[in-house]
Amino acid sequence: MTTTHFKDVDWIVAWDQDRQSHCYLKGGDLAFAGNEITFVGPDYDGQSDNVVDGAGICLIPGLVNIHSHPCTEVLYRGIREDHSVREHHMTGLYERSCSYAADNDDKKFGAEVSYADLMLSGVTTLVDVTFPYPGWVEVMEKSGLRMYAAPGFNSAQWQRHNHHELHFAEDLAKGRADFEASLEFIDALGAHPSDRLSGIVSPFQIENNTPELLTESYAAAQDRGIPWTTHAAQAVIEFNIMVQRHGITPIQFLAELGVLGPGTIIAHAIFIDESSWIQWHSKTDLKLLGDSHTAVAHCPTPFMRYGAIMEDFGRYKDAGVVLGIGTDTIPHNLIEDMRSAAVLARIASKDGQVATTSDVFHAATIGGASALMRDDIGRLAVGAKADMVALDLNNPIMMPVRDPIVSLIHHAAERAVKDVYIDGRQVIRDHQVLTLDRPGAAARLADAQARMEAGVPERDFLGRSSQEIAPLSLPMAFPSNE
Ligand SMILES: [Zn+2]
């Protein structure tokens, strides 16, 4: 087993177990042997095979991203950023999902680009919520990421026949077959020789699954001791559908089913009863989430583009909700999402002391680890996995280095991420991805996107083209170019 010693590191963000807080250590050492951290503190004097000079770097724990769709979302670059449907209370999710579909064979290239982008922004643990596709396991394995694969299933699919309604095409047999296949996938992943790959049980959306599938899948996760995740309270339209079906909010419905609790991750729980977009008569959703220690995957970027925000991070935290952060869509940059989470919470609460830098950094590390029921990731401490990021303090955008985490989150973002280690293995060196072919995979995206857009008129209920649904941000200069 190889021991690596980071010597005289300018700054280390070390975990203080007693205070349950990250803290700064200046001029300290960190050592790891194999895939485990064996020393954090001043003056390591043990054996070492490699010594790394810690001058000019800050070591932070690898970031934990608890919600993302890496294989498909990158194909929407240039399509989704301005796309919003007013008849759907601004979300563009349903229109895109009904009118666009990525080719299965292209998804591994999307995943390769996204995994690379995530590691370049300091992510070392990733929850990947995806309908399984050929090559998924191979690209996860190749990446070097600590992966939580969440193979999705649904017993119904969204359909549109007009601008304002959402219909459901039910296929209970397919829902059950896909659920069972997802358990087989998860069990096979658990037996994989690399212990970096594991699974999460994932009914994709609350409104697209029968109550039986929700409870049975939750029981399957409990039996295996693994997390369970679903999308809920992610749109006003979904809130209204759940109320029409059951007379209660999506969160209340999940509570009644008995599926809230530690190990449950709700994406995104923004449209709760008290939200200003909802104004429902009850005020229990936050308490249900907090009292049960349910985790919420907070993914501010896609919602803020629609004009919607969580109201607010500080109140969720105070209620006891386990807050983690996810990128969900593009850009896959968890550091920018930490910044957005902090800024939007202050706007929502009109309080500049809500969602401090420390709060959002905690959410992206310890919060995510708790959501995944782990106490050995998201922290630099003896016994934790050697998942860590070296920030470049010599980058002028980090200077003056008075408070490196503030410089990282509010200023530099991924530009400061120099080296990344996962499970003791270096996956990023000097801003370069060692494990994946990022440029090669990115070069495939244009064709993949063109294939996806070519299929739009056939799928769209009005037969529109992708250009009609999501026009370019600027007109073409000469009509002949169109
Ligand atoms: Zn999602």
Boltz pocket constraint, residues with backbone or C-beta under 6 A from the ligand:
constraints:
  - pocket:
      binder: B
      contacts: [[A, 67], [A, 68], [A, 69], [A, 129], [A, 231], [A, 267], [A, 328]]
      max_distance: 6.0
